[in-house]
Amino acid sequence: MFSSRKKDLFWGGDLYCENIESIKVHKYGPHIFHTKSWPIWNYMCQLCDFNNFIYSPIANYKGELFNLPFNMNTFYQLWGTKTPLEADQKIKEQCACYVHYNSDNLENYALKSMGKDIYEKLIKGYTEKQWGKKAEDLPTFILKRIPFRFTFNNNYFEDPYQGIPKDGYNVIFNQCFENCDVILNVDYLDDKSLAKLTDAIVYTGTIDTYYNYVHGELEYRSLRFETEVHNIQNYQGAAVVNYTYHKIPYTRIIEHKHFEFKDQPKTVITKEFPQLWKRGLEPFYPVNTSKNQEKIAQYKELALKEKNVFFGGRLATYEYFDMDQTVAQALKLAKKIL
């Protein structure tokens, strides 16, 4: 295995956990494993023991707090509605003002399907910060990932299997690469002669970089993290609080100890700042626009011609995978190679 991170002397990529004040800190943002697939869950349980963490984030809009995902608790906090019928009627009243809108972009889709209050308080600011674009310039599929329900259920994911490795994600990679030769602090693209050491290469970096941008640069979003140690036991009472007001520069604050249910005397928080990606920064998310889709189609044609190089993961396939989808893809790829 080769690592393309020049500054990081560890494996695990964006899942790497750093130990600070006896707290496992998700160095590159929070990762909650969740899946509907029993075979995938069963496979992962062979690599680690999961706790029973349930992801229930909070949204902060100008100091007002709301439960996520959108559910009966959220609607009560917005309007004081107490029954599904009341909440449904309130949403329909607000949506009626936008029934003539075309659902061809995120803003129109949100106003037409969720109404003004949900959109302006809980969607617009956060989403525009996350993607660095105006909501009217974003595709609707981004919102379609967000659960929307008329029950008092704060569990963000509807998947039956969910949790975080009790000993952190590092143990998974320790298991996967046990008895393997591992070279860190090397960029494979700087020295492709390393390919002579193996019969097959699995490349997980940015595919446009691999092909030296022959079809132009693809767009990515990057992230910047500011991690702080606080001399208190509990900073915000939740693992994740989203900041949805556009004037707050970060999108969320992560308090890592709440992933583990521990009571260390100190706590560690991380503020997450989305930023425009440029060469030299770490790419995190592909930006799904029609222009980028045209480019990735050309790069995938080149990838099909490779004989012993295989492309996997978000950056090499330019697709927004969840972790269970990545595992499924990796297992499928392993069968193909082996």
Secondary structure, 3 states (H helix, E strand, C coil): CECCCCCCCCCCHHHCEEEECCEEEECCCCCCEEECCHHHHHHHHCCCCECCCCCCCEEEECCEEEECCECHHHHHHHHCCCCHHHHHHHHHHHHHCCCCCCCCCHHHHHHHHHCHHHHHHHHHHHHHHHHCCCHHHCCHHHHHHCCECCCCCCCCCCCCEEECECCCCHHHHHHHCCCCCCECCCCHHHCHHHHHHCCCEEECCCHHHHCCCCCCCCCEEEEEEEEEEECCCCCCCCCEEEECCCCCCCCEEEEHHHHCCCCCCCEEEEEEEEEECCCCCCEEEECCCHHHHHHHHHHHHHHHCCCCEEECHHHHHCCCCCHHHHHHHHHHHHHHHC
